[in-house]
Amino acid sequence: MTGVNDSDIIVEFVQVGNSVKVSAIDTKSGREVSIVGSPRASQAELKRVAVNKLKYVMSRE
């Protein structure tokens, strides 16, 4: 699947100990991916990485 719009993606941040779990969910397909990052990283950077991973995973399907 190609052409995933950023407006169709939900991003969730959860602090887990000394790290942040970031989940990105495609609202149309329900596909979810997650990454774990440093709480010192900006939310924008963590979001960018999670969304790029979701787009990559969906392009492989």
C-alpha positions in Angstrom: 0.0 0.0 0.0 1.4 3.4 -0.9 0.2 7.0 -0.4 -0.4 7.0 3.4 -1.5 10.5 4.4 -0.2 11.9 7.7 -3.7 13.0 8.5 -4.7 9.3 8.5 -2.2 8.5 11.3 -2.6 8.6 15.0 0.5 9.0 17.1 0.6 8.1 20.8 3.5 8.8 23.3 3.8 6.8 26.5 6.6 7.3 29.1 7.9 3.9 30.2 10.7 4.2 32.8 13.7 5.9 31.2 12.3 5.7 27.6 9.3 6.8 25.5 7.2 4.3 23.5 5.8 5.9 20.4 3.0 4.1 18.5 1.8 5.2 15.1 -1.5 3.8 13.9 -3.0 4.0 10.4 -6.7 4.8 10.9 -7.8 3.2 7.6 -6.1 -0.2 7.9 -5.6 -0.5 11.6 -1.9 -1.3 11.1 0.2 -0.2 14.2 3.9 0.1 14.7 5.9 1.3 17.6 9.4 2.5 18.4 11.2 3.2 21.7 13.2 6.4 22.1 14.9 8.6 24.5 12.8 11.0 26.5 15.4 13.7 25.7 14.5 13.5 22.0 11.9 16.0 20.8 8.4 14.8 20.2 8.7 15.9 16.5 11.7 13.7 16.0 10.1 10.7 17.7 6.9 11.2 15.7 8.9 11.4 12.4 10.7 8.1 13.1 7.5 6.3 14.0 5.5 7.6 11.0 8.4 6.7 8.6 8.4 3.2 10.1 4.7 2.9 9.6 4.9 4.1 6.0 7.8 1.6 5.4 5.9 -1.3 6.9 2.8 -0.5 4.9 4.7 -0.1 1.6 6.0 -3.7 2.1 2.5 -5.1 2.1 
